[in-house]
Structures are given as structure tokens and as C-alpha cells.
Amino acid sequence: MRLFQSSIGNGTSSVIGINAKLLYAALLAIAAYYIWPPSAEWWGFGFISVCFALSALGLLVDAIKSAVKLYGRERVIADITDGAKQPQSSRLASEADLDRIEALHD
């Protein structure tokens, strides 16, 4: 089990969200390209195409911000887990140790 696994998760949902944003941005960009009108008389399609392109750009920027944030969070968690000490077993107390702290009373 990794440190902070229960509170943060494994990042899979974040990666899926980033990929979904990138896919949606790509689909909007493709739609904007194909909707662009061949002449000025179809100016309405040009307006829709520009709206699609701006939305695709916004989604791309948002996906990049999310990816940078996820990378930074994973890096901080990796730094914390690298510096953490591994659990070690301790030795059993001997009779001399128990006598020294007067734990054995006869």
C-alpha cells in the first residue's frame, strides 16, 4: 500500500479525465476544421467553427494544467515516500533490560 493511497487514490480517474479532455478537444478541432465554410455567404458556419476552435483551445489548456497538477502531486508523494523510513523489527527485551527498569517484581 502506498502512502496516502486511500485519500488521493492511484490517479487513474485523473488520467482518464485528462485523456477525455484531450479527446474532446481533438474532436472539436476536427469539427471546427470541417465546418469552416467555403464562402462568406455561409458565415453562420464560420461563427460555429470559431466557437468550436476556441472551445478546443480552452480544453487543451485545461488538460495541460490538469496534467501538470497531477505530475506535481505524484512527484510530492514520491518524495515523501522515498524519505520515509521502512519499518524494522525490534529486538526482544532481555531479563537484564527488564531488571534494569525494575519490570520484574518477584
Contacts in CASP RR format, 6 or more apart in sequence:
PFRMAT RR
TARGET T0000
AUTHOR 0000-0000-0000
METHOD contacts of the structure
MODEL  1
MRLFQSSIGNGTSSVIGINAKLLYAALLAIAAYYIWPPSAEWWGFGFISV
CFALSALGLLVDAIKSAVKLYGRERVIADITDGAKQPQSSRLASEADLDR
IEALHD
2 10 0 8 1.000
2 77 0 8 1.000
2 81 0 8 1.000
3 77 0 8 1.000
3 80 0 8 1.000
3 81 0 8 1.000
3 84 0 8 1.000
4 77 0 8 1.000
4 80 0 8 1.000
8 73 0 8 1.000
8 77 0 8 1.000
11 70 0 8 1.000
11 74 0 8 1.000
14 66 0 8 1.000
14 70 0 8 1.000
15 70 0 8 1.000
17 66 0 8 1.000
18 63 0 8 1.000
18 66 0 8 1.000
18 67 0 8 1.000
18 70 0 8 1.000
21 59 0 8 1.000
21 60 0 8 1.000
21 62 0 8 1.000
21 63 0 8 1.000
21 66 0 8 1.000
22 59 0 8 1.000
22 60 0 8 1.000
22 63 0 8 1.000
24 59 0 8 1.000
25 55 0 8 1.000
25 56 0 8 1.000
25 57 0 8 1.000
25 58 0 8 1.000
25 59 0 8 1.000
25 60 0 8 1.000
25 63 0 8 1.000
26 56 0 8 1.000
28 52 0 8 1.000
28 53 0 8 1.000
28 55 0 8 1.000
28 56 0 8 1.000
28 59 0 8 1.000
29 52 0 8 1.000
29 53 0 8 1.000
29 56 0 8 1.000
31 49 0 8 1.000
31 52 0 8 1.000
32 49 0 8 1.000
32 50 0 8 1.000
32 52 0 8 1.000
32 53 0 8 1.000
32 56 0 8 1.000
33 49 0 8 1.000
35 45 0 8 1.000
35 46 0 8 1.000
35 48 0 8 1.000
35 49 0 8 1.000
35 52 0 8 1.000
36 45 0 8 1.000
36 46 0 8 1.000
36 49 0 8 1.000
37 43 0 8 1.000
37 44 0 8 1.000
37 45 0 8 1.000
37 46 0 8 1.000
37 49 0 8 1.000
93 103 0 8 1.000
95 104 0 8 1.000
98 104 0 8 1.000
END
